[in-house]
Amino acid sequence: MKIVILAGGAGTRLWPMSHSEKPKQFQKLISDRTMIQETYDRVSFVKPEDIYVCTNAQYEDFVRKQLPTLPPENLILEPSMQDTGPSIGLAAALIAKKNPEAVMAVVYADHLVQDTAEFEQKLYAANRLAEEENTLNIIEVKAKYPNTNLGYVKIGRMLGDQGGVEVYEFKAFKEKPDYETAKRFLSSYSYLWNTGYYVWKVSTILEEFKRYLPKTYEQLMAIQKGGSISDHYPKCDKISIDYGIMEKVDPTRVRIIPADLGWSDIGTFASLHEELAESPHSNLTKGDVLAVDCEGTLLYNEGTEKIAAFGLKDMVVVSADGFTLICPKEKSSDLKTLLKKLHDGTH
């Protein structure tokens, strides 16, 4: 099995710690290791030569410094941001050049996975499915609360098991819902959070590119034959793997493997607090911070000056790169208005 780590996102919802110059996958958000280092460690059950990293060319130095044991030829540099569809397709095309029947697993450099043993078990179960049944397999997690920032999948009946791991039929993708719909999804037990952890043969997914994204497929094949990535990759469709491929494939060819991973996409400071704080009422602190009479508050300080907070409840205070963010925790999922004003100079 080849592991492909996607590490090209900008992660602006965690501003000011994460931004386009140094996104969250290269930051120490959950431990003294960066997110991409945590991910690389998590997949160390395969050999380093079987691990690939896809990222934007501007982040090359971060990857090489933070992952010194990654084989240099396994770093795939994208000259433009074309979304997850072309990124996954490019990795599949390059892996297929060496081994057309290899199985690839797609994981992300900026996710939190707390149960690494289950993560490994479910990936290997999906690998066996791909090898034996030539299916498109997704490892998904049970929804824990009505999350409106994530996509969902609807699952059907259990189809059997793969080495003791339950396998279910796939019914449909559901895009990010409103709150009432998310509550209904949670209570129905038929919907899981979509992690985007895909496992399939490279030959299988490339056939789907040929069928549903023929323009992108043509560029990928040109690269596979020795064409320049910088010439061909920007000509690919700018589209996610979900929109471009997975929402169009025959659902009977897709398998769902539920998992309990202690998973989060760490998309907001609220989700970071939820996953890492001891309880909803506990504070989560990092750096030089003094918190007195505070409750349920995240305080992250990467600056040189101490942060002193008194009497805060359910707030976010983050100091990094010359900026300090202060907002209610419930508002931390929507920083677009603030960032637009900063970028437009209208503050």
C-alpha positions as CSV (number, residue, x, y, z in Angstrom):
1,M,0.0,0.0,0.0
2,K,1.2,3.5,-0.9
3,I,0.2,6.3,1.4
4,V,-0.4,9.7,-0.2
5,I,-0.4,12.7,2.2
6,L,-2.2,15.7,0.9
7,A,-0.5,18.8,2.3
8,G,-1.5,21.7,0.0
9,G,-4.3,23.6,1.8
10,A,-4.0,27.1,3.2
11,G,-6.0,26.6,6.4
12,T,-7.1,30.2,6.8
13,R,-9.9,29.4,9.3
14,L,-7.1,29.0,11.9
15,W,-5.7,32.5,11.3
16,P,-3.4,34.0,12.6
17,M,-1.6,30.8,13.4
18,S,-2.4,29.3,10.0
19,H,-2.2,31.3,6.8
20,S,-1.2,30.9,3.1
21,E,2.5,31.6,3.9
22,K,2.6,28.8,6.6
23,P,-0.6,26.8,6.8
24,K,-1.8,24.6,9.7
25,Q,-0.2,21.4,8.5
26,F,3.3,23.0,9.2
27,Q,2.3,24.3,12.6
28,K,2.5,22.7,16.1
29,L,-1.2,22.8,16.9
30,I,-1.7,19.6,18.9
31,S,1.8,18.7,20.3
32,D,5.4,19.6,20.0
33,R,5.3,18.0,16.5
34,T,3.8,19.8,13.5
35,M,0.6,18.4,12.0
36,I,2.4,17.0,9.0
37,Q,5.0,15.3,11.2
38,E,2.2,13.8,13.3
39,T,0.6,12.5,10.1
40,Y,3.9,11.1,8.8
41,D,4.5,9.3,12.1
42,R,1.0,7.9,12.0
43,V,1.6,6.2,8.7
44,S,5.0,4.8,9.6
45,F,3.6,1.3,9.5
46,V,4.6,1.4,5.8
47,K,8.2,2.0,4.6
48,P,9.3,5.6,3.9
49,E,9.6,4.7,0.2
50,D,5.9,4.0,0.2
51,I,4.9,7.4,1.5
52,Y,4.3,10.3,-0.8
53,V,3.5,13.9,0.0
54,C,1.6,16.2,-2.4
55,T,1.9,19.9,-1.7
56,N,2.1,23.3,-3.4
57,A,5.6,24.2,-4.7
58,Q,5.7,27.2,-2.3
59,Y,5.7,24.8,0.7
60,E,8.6,22.6,-0.5
61,D,11.1,23.8,2.1
62,F,8.6,23.2,5.0
63,V,8.2,19.6,3.9
64,R,11.9,18.9,3.3
65,K,12.9,20.3,6.7
66,Q,10.0,18.8,8.7
67,L,10.1,15.3,7.0
68,P,13.9,14.7,6.4
69,T,13.4,10.9,6.0
70,L,10.8,11.3,3.2
71,P,12.5,10.1,-0.1
72,P,13.1,13.3,-2.2
73,E,11.5,11.7,-5.2
74,N,8.3,11.1,-3.2
75,L,7.6,14.8,-2.8
76,I,5.1,15.8,-5.4
77,L,5.2,19.6,-6.0
78,E,2.1,21.2,-7.5
79,P,2.8,24.4,-9.4
80,S,-0.8,25.6,-8.9
81,M,-3.7,25.0,-6.5
82,Q,-6.1,22.8,-8.4
83,D,-8.0,21.2,-5.4
84,T,-8.0,17.6,-4.4
85,G,-9.1,16.1,-7.7
86,P,-6.0,16.8,-9.7
87,S,-3.8,16.4,-6.7
88,I,-4.9,12.8,-6.1
89,G,-4.9,12.2,-9.8
90,L,-1.3,13.4,-10.1
91,A,-0.2,11.1,-7.3
92,A,-2.1,8.1,-8.9
93,A,-0.5,8.7,-12.3
94,L,3.0,8.9,-10.9
95,I,2.6,5.8,-8.7
96,A,1.0,3.9,-11.6
97,K,4.1,4.7,-13.7
98,K,6.1,2.5,-11.3
99,N,3.4,0.0,-10.4
100,P,0.1,0.1,-12.3
101,E,-1.7,-2.1,-9.9
102,A,-0.6,-0.5,-6.7
103,V,-3.1,0.5,-4.0
104,M,-3.0,4.0,-2.8
105,A,-4.5,5.5,0.4
106,V,-5.3,9.2,0.6
107,V,-4.8,10.9,4.0
108,Y,-4.5,14.5,5.0
109,A,-1.6,16.4,6.7
110,D,-3.8,18.6,8.8
111,H,-6.1,16.1,10.6
112,L,-6.2,14.9,14.2
113,V,-6.3,11.1,14.6
114,Q,-6.0,9.9,18.2
115,D,-6.5,6.2,17.7
116,T,-3.6,5.3,15.5
117,A,-4.0,1.5,15.9
118,E,-7.6,1.6,14.5
119,F,-6.4,3.9,11.8
120,E,-3.9,1.4,10.6
121,Q,-6.4,-1.5,10.9
122,K,-9.0,0.2,8.8
123,L,-6.5,1.3,6.2
124,Y,-5.3,-2.3,5.8
125,A,-8.9,-3.6,5.6
126,A,-9.6,-1.1,2.8
127,N,-6.4,-2.1,1.1
128,R,-7.6,-5.7,1.0
129,L,-11.0,-4.7,-0.4
130,A,-9.3,-2.7,-3.1
131,E,-7.0,-5.7,-4.0
132,E,-9.7,-8.3,-3.9
133,E,-12.9,-6.5,-5.1
134,N,-11.4,-3.5,-7.0
135,T,-13.8,-1.2,-5.1
136,L,-13.5,2.5,-4.2
137,N,-13.3,2.5,-0.4
138,I,-13.8,5.3,2.1
139,I,-13.0,5.2,5.8
140,E,-15.6,7.4,7.6
141,V,-16.3,8.3,11.2
142,K,-19.4,8.5,13.3
143,A,-20.8,12.0,13.7
144,K,-20.5,13.2,17.3
145,Y,-22.5,16.4,17.1
146,P,-24.4,18.4,14.5
147,N,-21.4,19.8,12.5
148,T,-22.3,22.2,9.7
149,N,-18.7,22.5,8.5
150,L,-18.3,18.9,7.3
151,G,-19.7,16.8,4.5
152,Y,-21.5,13.6,5.3
153,V,-22.1,10.2,3.7
154,K,-25.3,8.2,3.9
155,I,-24.6,4.5,4.5
156,G,-26.8,1.5,3.7
157,R,-26.8,-2.1,4.9
158,M,-23.8,-4.0,6.2
159,L,-22.3,-6.0,3.3
160,G,-20.0,-8.2,5.4
161,D,-16.6,-7.9,7.0
162,Q,-13.0,-7.8,5.9
163,G,-10.8,-9.5,8.4
164,G,-13.2,-8.7,11.2
165,V,-13.8,-5.1,10.0
166,E,-17.4,-4.2,9.1
167,V,-18.0,-3.0,5.5
168,Y,-21.2,-1.1,4.5
169,E,-22.8,-0.1,1.2
170,F,-22.6,3.5,0.2
171,K,-25.8,5.5,-0.6
172,A,-24.9,9.1,-1.2
173,F,-22.7,12.1,-0.4
174,K,-24.4,15.0,1.5
175,E,-22.8,18.4,1.4
176,K,-22.3,20.6,4.4
177,P,-25.8,20.8,5.9
178,D,-27.6,23.5,7.9
179,Y,-27.9,23.0,11.6
180,E,-31.4,21.4,11.6
181,T,-30.3,19.0,8.8
182,A,-27.2,18.1,10.7
183,K,-29.3,17.4,13.8
184,R,-31.5,15.1,11.7
185,F,-28.4,13.3,10.3
186,L,-27.1,12.8,13.8
187,S,-30.3,11.2,15.1
188,S,-30.8,8.9,12.1
189,Y,-27.5,6.9,12.7
190,S,-27.4,6.5,8.8
191,Y,-24.9,9.3,8.3
192,L,-21.2,9.5,8.9
193,W,-18.7,12.4,8.7
194,N,-16.8,12.4,5.5
195,T,-13.1,12.3,6.3
196,G,-11.9,12.0,2.7
197,Y,-9.8,8.9,3.5
198,Y,-9.9,7.1,0.2
199,V,-8.3,3.7,-0.6
200,W,-8.2,2.3,-4.2
201,K,-6.0,0.8,-6.9
202,V,-4.3,3.6,-8.9
203,S,-5.5,1.9,-12.1
204,T,-9.1,2.0,-10.8
205,I,-9.1,5.7,-9.9
206,L,-7.4,6.7,-13.2
207,E,-10.1,4.9,-15.1
208,E,-12.6,7.1,-13.3
209,F,-10.6,10.2,-14.2
210,K,-10.7,9.1,-17.8
211,R,-14.5,8.7,-17.7
212,Y,-15.5,11.7,-15.7
213,L,-12.6,14.3,-16.0
214,P,-11.2,13.5,-19.4
215,K,-9.4,16.9,-19.8
216,T,-7.6,16.3,-16.5
217,Y,-6.9,12.7,-17.4
218,E,-5.2,13.8,-20.7
219,Q,-2.9,16.1,-18.7
220,L,-2.1,13.5,-16.1
221,M,-1.2,11.0,-18.9
222,A,1.1,13.6,-20.5
223,I,2.9,14.0,-17.1
224,Q,3.1,10.3,-16.7
225,K,4.8,10.0,-20.1
226,G,7.5,12.5,-19.0
227,G,5.8,15.8,-19.7
228,S,6.5,18.8,-17.4
229,I,4.2,19.0,-14.4
230,S,4.5,22.8,-14.5
231,D,3.2,22.8,-18.1
232,H,0.4,20.3,-17.8
233,Y,-0.9,20.4,-14.2
234,P,-2.4,24.0,-14.4
235,K,-4.5,22.8,-17.3
236,C,-6.3,20.3,-15.1
237,D,-9.9,21.0,-13.9
238,K,-9.9,22.8,-10.6
239,I,-12.2,20.6,-8.7
240,S,-12.4,18.4,-5.6
241,I,-12.2,14.6,-5.8
242,D,-15.8,14.5,-4.4
243,Y,-17.4,16.8,-7.0
244,G,-15.2,15.6,-9.9
245,I,-15.3,11.8,-9.4
246,M,-17.0,10.4,-6.3
247,E,-20.4,12.0,-6.7
248,K,-20.6,10.5,-10.3
249,V,-19.4,7.0,-9.9
250,D,-21.6,3.9,-9.6
251,P,-22.5,3.8,-5.9
252,T,-22.4,0.0,-5.9
253,R,-18.7,0.2,-6.5
254,V,-18.1,2.2,-3.3
255,R,-17.6,0.7,0.1
256,I,-17.8,2.4,3.5
257,I,-15.7,1.3,6.4
258,P,-16.8,3.0,9.7
259,A,-14.1,3.8,12.2
260,D,-13.7,5.3,15.6
261,L,-10.5,7.3,15.2
262,G,-10.8,10.2,17.7
263,W,-10.9,12.2,14.5
264,S,-11.2,15.9,13.7
265,D,-10.2,18.0,10.7
266,I,-9.2,20.7,13.1
267,G,-11.0,23.2,10.9
268,T,-11.6,25.8,13.6
269,F,-10.2,26.8,17.0
270,A,-13.6,25.6,18.4
271,S,-12.9,22.1,17.1
272,L,-9.3,22.2,18.4
273,H,-10.6,23.1,21.8
274,E,-13.3,20.4,21.7
275,E,-10.8,17.7,20.8
276,L,-7.9,18.6,23.1
277,A,-9.4,20.2,26.2
278,E,-10.1,17.9,29.1
279,S,-13.7,19.0,29.1
280,P,-15.9,21.7,27.5
281,H,-15.3,23.9,30.6
282,S,-11.6,23.4,30.6
283,N,-9.1,25.9,29.1
284,L,-6.7,24.9,26.4
285,T,-3.5,26.9,26.5
286,K,-0.2,27.0,24.6
287,G,2.8,29.3,25.1
288,D,3.3,32.1,27.7
289,V,-0.3,32.4,29.0
290,L,-1.8,33.4,32.4
291,A,-5.5,32.5,32.6
292,V,-7.4,33.5,35.8
293,D,-11.1,32.8,36.3
294,C,-11.4,31.7,32.7
295,E,-13.6,28.8,31.5
296,G,-13.9,26.9,28.2
297,T,-11.4,29.2,26.6
298,L,-8.6,28.6,24.1
299,L,-5.4,30.7,24.6
300,Y,-2.6,30.2,22.2
301,N,0.5,32.4,22.3
302,E,3.3,32.2,19.8
303,G,4.5,35.7,20.5
304,T,7.2,36.9,22.9
305,E,4.8,38.9,25.1
306,K,2.7,37.2,27.8
307,I,-1.0,36.9,27.4
308,A,-2.9,37.6,30.6
309,A,-6.6,36.8,30.5
310,F,-9.2,37.3,33.3
311,G,-12.8,36.2,33.5
312,L,-13.2,34.9,29.9
313,K,-15.7,32.2,29.1
314,D,-15.9,30.3,25.8
315,M,-13.5,32.6,24.0
316,V,-10.6,32.3,21.6
317,V,-7.4,34.4,22.1
318,V,-4.6,33.6,19.7
319,S,-1.4,35.6,19.2
320,A,0.9,34.8,16.2
321,D,2.9,36.5,13.5
322,G,2.2,40.0,14.8
323,F,-1.5,39.6,15.1
324,T,-3.8,38.8,18.0
325,L,-7.3,37.3,17.4
326,I,-10.0,37.6,20.1
327,C,-13.4,36.2,19.4
328,P,-16.2,34.1,20.9
329,K,-15.4,30.4,20.3
330,E,-18.7,30.0,18.5
331,K,-17.6,32.6,16.0
332,S,-14.3,31.0,15.2
333,S,-15.6,29.0,12.3
334,D,-16.3,32.2,10.3
335,L,-13.3,34.5,10.0
336,K,-13.9,35.4,6.4
337,T,-15.4,38.9,7.1
338,L,-12.4,39.8,9.4
339,L,-9.8,38.5,7.0
340,K,-11.4,40.3,4.0
341,K,-11.2,43.6,5.9
342,L,-7.6,42.9,6.8
343,H,-6.7,42.0,3.2
344,D,-8.7,44.9,1.7
345,G,-7.1,47.4,4.1
346,T,-10.6,48.5,5.3
347,H,-9.8,48.1,9.0
